[in-house]
Amino acid sequence: HLMSWRLDPATFRGLLGADLAALGIPDEAAYVASYCARTRRAGIAHLDYYLTYNMFRLAAILQGIAKRALDGTASGQDAHETGARARRVAEAGLRQMERAARA
């Protein structure tokens, strides 16, 4: 769920670049703090790692959709467009991995 704050809409349904305040959406830090307060956690260790893993996982899912679209077995009408996002999500995962390595 938190990937939305790190992906832009063109990459995959993200919030990156949006005016969150104008939309009434908390920024990432406030969102994480609220989650931690509600779950009585002090924080989320290795958060960047989790986000990296899930971006690559999403890219793999999208690649599967792309293949099914090519094979003609995809269930969604927008499978070609959805599958075409696999590369952009994988590239976002790579950027996220580099961020995690710097942290």
DSSP file (Angstrom, degrees, kcal/mol; ACC not computed):
  #  RESIDUE AA STRUCTURE BP1 BP2  ACC     N-H-->O    O-->H-N    N-H-->O    O-->H-N    TCO  KAPPA ALPHA  PHI   PSI    X-CA   Y-CA   Z-CA
    1    1 A H    >         0   0    0      0, 0.0     3,-1.5     0, 0.0     4,-0.2   0.000 360.0 360.0 360.0 -39.3    0.0    0.0    0.0
    2    2 A L  G >   +     0   0    0      1,-0.3     3,-1.6     2,-0.2     4,-0.4   0.667 360.0  82.4 -69.6 -15.8    2.8    2.4    0.8
    3    3 A M  G >> S+     0   0    0      1,-0.3     3,-1.8     2,-0.2     4,-1.1   0.800  75.2  75.2 -57.2 -27.1    4.2    2.0   -2.6
    4    4 A S  G <4 S+     0   0    0     -3,-1.5    11,-4.2     1,-0.3    12,-0.8   0.827  90.3  54.9 -56.1 -32.8    1.7    4.6   -3.8
    5    5 A W  G <4 S+     0   0    0     -3,-1.6    -1,-0.3     1,-0.2    -2,-0.2   0.695 114.0  41.0 -74.1 -18.0    3.7    7.4   -2.2
    6    6 A R  T <4 S+     0   0    0     -3,-1.8     2,-0.4    -4,-0.4    -2,-0.2   0.433 106.0  68.9-112.0  -1.9    6.8    6.3   -4.2
    7    7 A L  S  < S-     0   0    0     -4,-1.1     9,-2.4    -3,-0.3     8,-0.5  -0.929  73.9-134.4-116.4 142.8    5.3    5.6   -7.6
    8    8 A D    >>  -     0   0    0     -2,-0.4     4,-2.3     7,-0.2     6,-0.8  -0.504  30.3-104.8 -88.9 165.8    3.8    8.2   -9.9
    9    9 A P  H 3> S+     0   0    0      0, 0.0     4,-1.0     0, 0.0    -1,-0.1   0.851 119.2  54.0 -59.5 -35.3    0.5    7.7  -11.6
   10   10 A A  H 34 S+     0   0    0      2,-0.2    78,-0.1     1,-0.2     3,-0.0   0.829 110.4  47.2 -70.1 -30.2    2.1    6.9  -15.0
   11   11 A T  H <4 S-     0   0    0     -3,-0.6    78,-0.2     1,-0.1    -1,-0.2   0.971 138.9 -39.2 -74.3 -55.7    4.2    4.2  -13.5
   12   12 A F  H  < S-     0   0    0     -4,-2.3    -2,-0.2    76,-0.1    -1,-0.1  -0.389  94.3 -55.5-175.6  94.3    1.4    2.5  -11.6
   13   13 A R  S  < S+     0   0    0     -4,-1.0     2,-0.1     1,-0.1    -3,-0.1   0.740  86.8 153.4  47.6  35.8   -1.4    4.1   -9.7
   14   14 A G        -     0   0    0     -6,-0.8    -6,-0.2     2,-0.1    -9,-0.2  -0.365  51.8-143.5 -97.1 174.1    0.9    6.2   -7.5
   15   15 A L    >   +     0   0    0    -11,-4.2     3,-2.8    -8,-0.5    -7,-0.2   0.461  54.4 130.8-108.2  -9.1    0.7    9.5   -5.7
   16   16 A L  T 3  S+     0   0    0     -9,-2.4     3,-0.1   -12,-0.8   -10,-0.1  -0.239  78.8  16.3 -55.1 127.6    4.3   10.6   -6.3
   17   17 A G  T 3  S+     0   0    0      1,-0.3    -1,-0.3   -12,-0.2     2,-0.1   0.264  97.3 125.0  92.8 -11.2    4.2   14.2   -7.6
   18   18 A A  S <  S-     0   0    0     -3,-2.8     2,-1.7     1,-0.1    -1,-0.3  -0.466  74.2-110.7 -79.4 153.0    0.6   14.9   -6.5
   19   19 A D     >  -     0   0    0      1,-0.2     4,-1.6    -2,-0.1     5,-0.2  -0.660  40.1-177.9 -81.1  88.1   -0.2   17.8   -4.2
   20   20 A L  H  >>S+     0   0    0     -2,-1.7     5,-2.8     1,-0.2     4,-0.7   0.878  76.2  54.3 -60.3 -41.2   -1.1   15.5   -1.2
   21   21 A A  H >45S+     0   0    0      1,-0.2     3,-0.9     2,-0.2    -1,-0.2   0.918 108.2  49.3 -60.3 -43.6   -2.1   18.4    1.0
   22   22 A A  H 345S+     0   0    0      1,-0.3    -1,-0.2    -3,-0.1    -2,-0.2   0.817 112.4  49.1 -65.0 -29.8   -4.6   19.7   -1.5
   23   23 A L  H 3<5S-     0   0    0     -4,-1.6    -1,-0.3     2,-0.2    -2,-0.2   0.533 114.5-117.4 -85.8  -7.0   -6.0   16.2   -1.8
   24   24 A G  T <<5S+     0   0    0     -3,-0.9    -3,-0.2    -4,-0.7    -2,-0.1   0.775  70.9 134.9  75.6  25.8   -6.2   15.8    1.9
   25   25 A I      < -     0   0    0     -5,-2.8    -1,-0.3    -6,-0.2    -2,-0.2  -0.911  55.6-122.3-109.5 132.0   -3.8   12.9    1.9
   26   26 A P        -     0   0    0      0, 0.0    -5,-0.0     0, 0.0    -1,-0.0  -0.322  31.1-105.7 -68.0 154.4   -1.0   12.8    4.5
   27   27 A D     >  -     0   0    0      1,-0.1     4,-2.5     4,-0.0     5,-0.2  -0.255  41.1 -94.6 -71.0 172.2    2.6   12.7    3.3
   28   28 A E  H  > S+     0   0    0      1,-0.2     4,-2.8     2,-0.2     5,-0.2   0.901 123.6  50.9 -57.9 -45.4    4.5    9.4    3.6
   29   29 A A  H  > S+     0   0    0      1,-0.2     4,-2.4     2,-0.2    -1,-0.2   0.914 112.8  45.8 -61.9 -42.8    6.1   10.2    7.0
   30   30 A A  H  > S+     0   0    0      2,-0.2     4,-2.4     1,-0.2    -1,-0.2   0.884 112.6  51.5 -66.9 -38.0    2.8   11.2    8.5
   31   31 A Y  H  X S+     0   0    0     -4,-2.5     4,-2.3     2,-0.2    -2,-0.2   0.932 112.1  45.4 -64.0 -46.2    1.1    8.1    7.1
   32   32 A V  H  X S+     0   0    0     -4,-2.8     4,-2.9     2,-0.2     5,-0.2   0.912 112.5  51.6 -63.6 -42.7    3.7    5.8    8.5
   33   33 A A  H  X S+     0   0    0     -4,-2.4     4,-2.4    -5,-0.2    -2,-0.2   0.904 110.3  48.9 -61.1 -41.5    3.6    7.5   11.9
   34   34 A S  H  X S+     0   0    0     -4,-2.4     4,-2.3     2,-0.2    -1,-0.2   0.911 111.8  48.8 -64.7 -42.8   -0.2    7.1   12.0
   35   35 A Y  H  X S+     0   0    0     -4,-2.3     4,-2.0     1,-0.2    -2,-0.2   0.938 112.0  48.7 -61.2 -47.0    0.1    3.4   11.1
   36   36 A C  H  <>S+     0   0    0     -4,-2.9     5,-2.8     1,-0.2     4,-0.5   0.893 110.9  50.6 -62.7 -39.6    2.7    2.9   13.7
   37   37 A A  H ><5S+     0   0    0     -4,-2.4     3,-0.7     3,-0.2    -1,-0.2   0.923 111.9  47.4 -63.3 -43.4    0.6    4.7   16.3
   38   38 A R  H 3<5S+     0   0    0     -4,-2.3    -1,-0.2     1,-0.2    -2,-0.2   0.804 118.2  40.6 -69.4 -28.8   -2.4    2.6   15.5
   39   39 A T  T 3<5S-     0   0    0     -4,-2.0    -1,-0.2    -5,-0.2    -2,-0.2   0.336 111.0-119.9-101.2   6.3   -0.5   -0.7   15.6
   40   40 A R  T < 5 +     0   0    0     -3,-0.7     2,-0.3    -4,-0.5    -3,-0.2   0.899  63.0 144.6  56.0  46.4    1.5    0.3   18.6
   41   41 A R      < -     0   0    0     -5,-2.8    -1,-0.2    -6,-0.1     3,-0.1  -0.839  53.5-141.4-110.3 150.9    4.9    0.1   16.9
   42   42 A A  S    S-     0   0    0     -2,-0.3     2,-0.3     1,-0.3    -1,-0.1   0.721  76.1 -51.7 -79.7 -22.1    7.9    2.3   17.4
   43   43 A G        -     0   0    0     -7,-0.1     2,-0.6     2,-0.0    -1,-0.3  -0.966  59.4 -83.3 170.5-174.1    8.6    2.2   13.7
   44   44 A I    >   -     0   0    0     -2,-0.3     3,-1.1    -3,-0.1     2,-0.1  -0.904  38.5-147.6-123.5 101.9    9.1   -0.1   10.7
   45   45 A A  T 3  S+     0   0    0     -2,-0.6    -2,-0.0     1,-0.2     0, 0.0  -0.408  81.8  11.4 -65.3 141.3   12.6   -1.4   10.5
   46   46 A H  T 3> S+     0   0    0     -2,-0.1     4,-2.2     3,-0.1     3,-0.3   0.772  76.5 153.9  64.8  29.0   13.8   -2.0    6.9
   47   47 A L  H <> S+     0   0    0     -3,-1.1     4,-2.4     1,-0.2     5,-0.2   0.898  70.9  53.1 -56.7 -43.1   10.9   -0.2    5.4
   48   48 A D  H  > S+     0   0    0      1,-0.2     4,-2.3     2,-0.2    -1,-0.2   0.878 107.6  52.2 -61.7 -36.6   13.0    0.7    2.2
   49   49 A Y  H  > S+     0   0    0     -3,-0.3     4,-2.8     2,-0.2    -1,-0.2   0.934 109.0  49.6 -63.1 -45.7   13.8   -3.0    1.8
   50   50 A Y  H  X S+     0   0    0     -4,-2.2     4,-2.3     1,-0.2    -2,-0.2   0.904 111.6  48.6 -61.3 -41.2   10.1   -3.9    2.0
   51   51 A L  H  X S+     0   0    0     -4,-2.4     4,-2.0     2,-0.2    -1,-0.2   0.904 111.1  50.4 -66.5 -40.2    9.2   -1.3   -0.6
   52   52 A T  H  X S+     0   0    0     -4,-2.3     4,-2.2     2,-0.2     5,-0.2   0.955 111.0  48.8 -59.6 -51.0   12.0   -2.5   -2.9
   53   53 A Y  H  X S+     0   0    0     -4,-2.8     4,-2.2     1,-0.2    -2,-0.2   0.918 112.6  47.7 -55.4 -46.9   10.8   -6.1   -2.6
   54   54 A N  H  X S+     0   0    0     -4,-2.3     4,-2.4     2,-0.2    -1,-0.2   0.811 107.7  54.7 -71.8 -29.0    7.2   -5.2   -3.3
   55   55 A M  H  X S+     0   0    0     -4,-2.0     4,-2.4     2,-0.2    -1,-0.2   0.930 111.8  44.6 -66.7 -44.0    8.0   -3.1   -6.3
   56   56 A F  H  X S+     0   0    0     -4,-2.2     4,-2.1     2,-0.2    -2,-0.2   0.877 112.4  52.9 -66.4 -35.8    9.9   -5.9   -7.9
   57   57 A R  H  X S+     0   0    0     -4,-2.2     4,-2.1    -5,-0.2    -2,-0.2   0.929 110.0  47.8 -62.6 -45.2    7.1   -8.3   -7.0
   58   58 A L  H  X S+     0   0    0     -4,-2.4     4,-2.7     1,-0.2    -2,-0.2   0.902 109.0  54.1 -62.6 -41.2    4.6   -6.0   -8.7
   59   59 A A  H  X S+     0   0    0     -4,-2.4     4,-2.1     1,-0.2    -1,-0.2   0.900 108.2  49.9 -60.0 -40.1    6.8   -5.8  -11.7
   60   60 A A  H  X S+     0   0    0     -4,-2.1     4,-1.9     2,-0.2    -1,-0.2   0.901 110.3  49.9 -65.4 -40.6    6.8   -9.6  -11.9
   61   61 A I  H  X S+     0   0    0     -4,-2.1     4,-1.9     1,-0.2    -2,-0.2   0.930 111.4  48.7 -62.0 -44.8    3.0   -9.7  -11.7
   62   62 A L  H  X S+     0   0    0     -4,-2.7     4,-2.4     1,-0.2    24,-0.2   0.857 107.4  55.3 -64.9 -34.8    2.8   -7.1  -14.4
   63   63 A Q  H  X S+     0   0    0     -4,-2.1     4,-2.3     2,-0.2    -1,-0.2   0.886 106.4  51.8 -64.3 -38.0    5.2   -9.1  -16.6
   64   64 A G  H  X S+     0   0    0     -4,-1.9     4,-2.3     2,-0.2    -2,-0.2   0.893 109.1  49.7 -63.7 -39.6    2.9  -12.1  -16.2
   65   65 A I  H  X S+     0   0    0     -4,-1.9     4,-2.3     2,-0.2    -2,-0.2   0.909 109.0  52.9 -64.1 -41.9   -0.1   -9.9  -17.3
   66   66 A A  H  X S+     0   0    0     -4,-2.4     4,-2.2    17,-0.2    -2,-0.2   0.914 109.7  48.3 -60.0 -43.1    1.9   -8.8  -20.3
   67   67 A K  H  X S+     0   0    0     -4,-2.3     4,-2.4     1,-0.2    -1,-0.2   0.920 111.0  49.4 -64.7 -43.8    2.7  -12.4  -21.3
   68   68 A R  H  X>S+     0   0    0     -4,-2.3     5,-2.3     1,-0.2     6,-1.1   0.866 109.2  53.6 -64.1 -34.1   -1.0  -13.4  -21.0
   69   69 A A  H  <5S+     0   0    0     -4,-2.3     3,-0.4     4,-0.2    -1,-0.2   0.917 110.0  47.3 -64.6 -42.4   -1.9  -10.4  -23.1
   70   70 A L  H  <5S+     0   0    0     -4,-2.2    -2,-0.2     1,-0.2    -1,-0.2   0.885 113.0  48.8 -63.8 -38.7    0.5  -11.5  -25.8
   71   71 A D  H  <5S-     0   0    0     -4,-2.4    -1,-0.2    -5,-0.2    -2,-0.2   0.634 112.0-121.0 -76.4 -13.7   -0.9  -15.1  -25.6
   72   72 A G  T  <5S+     0   0    0     -4,-0.9    -3,-0.2    -3,-0.4    -4,-0.1   0.672  87.1 105.9  81.1  17.2   -4.4  -13.9  -25.8
   73   73 A T      < +     0   0    0     -5,-2.3    -4,-0.2    -6,-0.2    -5,-0.1   0.311  41.1 124.2-111.0   7.9   -5.3  -15.4  -22.5
   74   74 A A        -     0   0    0     -6,-1.1     6,-0.0     1,-0.1     5,-0.0  -0.399  51.6-149.8 -69.7 145.2   -5.5  -12.2  -20.3
   75   75 A S  S    S+     0   0    0     -2,-0.1     2,-0.3     4,-0.0    -1,-0.1   0.738  71.6  77.2 -88.3 -23.5   -8.8  -11.7  -18.5
   76   76 A G  S >  S-     0   0    0      1,-0.1     3,-1.2   -11,-0.1     4,-0.2  -0.638  72.3-138.7 -93.5 146.4   -8.7   -7.9  -18.5
   77   77 A Q  T 3  S+     0   0    0     -2,-0.3     3,-0.3     1,-0.2    -1,-0.1   0.779 107.1  48.5 -66.8 -27.4   -9.5   -5.6  -21.4
   78   78 A D  T 3> S+     0   0    0      1,-0.2     4,-2.8     2,-0.1    -1,-0.2   0.079  73.7 119.9-101.4  23.1   -6.6   -3.4  -20.5
   79   79 A A  H <> S+     0   0    0     -3,-1.2     4,-3.0     1,-0.2     5,-0.2   0.855  72.2  53.3 -60.0 -39.0   -4.0   -6.2  -20.1
   80   80 A H  H  > S+     0   0    0     -3,-0.3     4,-1.7     2,-0.2    -1,-0.2   0.940 113.8  42.3 -62.4 -45.8   -1.7   -4.8  -22.8
   81   81 A E  H  4 S+     0   0    0      2,-0.2     4,-0.4     1,-0.2    -2,-0.2   0.900 116.7  47.9 -67.5 -40.9   -1.6   -1.4  -21.1
   82   82 A T  H >< S+     0   0    0     -4,-2.8     3,-1.5     1,-0.2    -2,-0.2   0.941 112.6  48.2 -65.4 -47.4   -1.3   -2.9  -17.6
   83   83 A G  H >< S+     0   0    0     -4,-3.0     3,-1.9     1,-0.3     4,-0.3   0.823 100.5  66.5 -63.0 -31.8    1.5   -5.3  -18.7
   84   84 A A  T 3< S+     0   0    0     -4,-1.7     4,-0.4     1,-0.3     3,-0.4   0.666  90.3  66.4 -64.9 -15.0    3.4   -2.5  -20.4
   85   85 A R  T <> S+     0   0    0     -3,-1.5     4,-2.3    -4,-0.4    -1,-0.3   0.546  74.4  92.0 -82.2  -6.9    3.9   -0.9  -17.0
   86   86 A A  H <> S+     0   0    0     -3,-1.9     4,-2.5     1,-0.2    -1,-0.2   0.911  85.4  47.8 -56.1 -47.2    6.2   -3.8  -15.9
   87   87 A R  H  > S+     0   0    0     -3,-0.4     4,-2.6    -4,-0.3    -1,-0.2   0.926 111.3  49.7 -62.7 -44.8    9.4   -2.2  -17.0
   88   88 A R  H  > S+     0   0    0     -4,-0.4     4,-2.0     1,-0.2    -1,-0.2   0.887 112.3  48.1 -63.2 -37.7    8.6    1.2  -15.4
   89   89 A V  H  X S+     0   0    0     -4,-2.3     4,-2.3   -78,-0.2    -1,-0.2   0.904 111.1  50.5 -68.8 -40.5    7.8   -0.5  -12.1
   90   90 A A  H  X S+     0   0    0     -4,-2.5     4,-2.0    -5,-0.2    -2,-0.2   0.900 110.3  50.0 -63.0 -40.0   11.0   -2.5  -12.3
   91   91 A E  H  X S+     0   0    0     -4,-2.6     4,-2.2     2,-0.2    -1,-0.2   0.885 109.7  50.6 -65.4 -38.2   12.9    0.7  -12.9
   92   92 A A  H  X S+     0   0    0     -4,-2.0     4,-2.5     2,-0.2    -2,-0.2   0.887 108.5  53.4 -64.2 -38.1   11.2    2.3   -9.9
   93   93 A G  H  X S+     0   0    0     -4,-2.3     4,-2.4     2,-0.2    -2,-0.2   0.883 107.0  51.5 -62.3 -39.1   12.2   -0.8   -7.9
   94   94 A L  H  X S+     0   0    0     -4,-2.0     4,-2.3     2,-0.2    -2,-0.2   0.927 110.5  47.7 -64.0 -44.9   15.8   -0.3   -9.0
   95   95 A R  H  X S+     0   0    0     -4,-2.2     4,-2.1     1,-0.2    -2,-0.2   0.904 112.2  50.4 -61.6 -39.8   15.7    3.3   -7.9
   96   96 A Q  H  X S+     0   0    0     -4,-2.5     4,-2.6     2,-0.2    -2,-0.2   0.887 108.2  52.6 -64.5 -39.4   14.1    2.2   -4.6
   97   97 A M  H  X S+     0   0    0     -4,-2.4     4,-2.2     2,-0.2    -2,-0.2   0.908 108.8  49.6 -63.3 -41.9   16.9   -0.4   -4.2
   98   98 A E  H  X S+     0   0    0     -4,-2.3     4,-1.4     2,-0.2    -1,-0.2   0.891 110.7  50.4 -64.2 -38.7   19.5    2.3   -4.6
   99   99 A R  H  X S+     0   0    0     -4,-2.1     4,-1.2     1,-0.2     3,-0.3   0.923 110.1  50.0 -62.1 -44.9   17.8    4.4   -2.1
  100  100 A A  H  < S+     0   0    0     -4,-2.6     3,-0.2     1,-0.2    -2,-0.2   0.871 107.5  54.2 -62.8 -37.6   17.7    1.5    0.4
  101  101 A A  H  < S+     0   0    0     -4,-2.2    -1,-0.2     1,-0.2    -2,-0.2   0.827 108.4  49.4 -67.1 -31.1   21.4    0.9   -0.1
  102  102 A R  H  <        0   0    0     -4,-1.4    -1,-0.2    -3,-0.3    -2,-0.2   0.740 360.0 360.0 -77.1 -23.5   22.2    4.5    0.7
  103  103 A A     <        0   0    0     -4,-1.2    -1,-0.2    -3,-0.2    -2,-0.2   0.475 360.0 360.0 -74.2 360.0   20.1    4.4    3.9
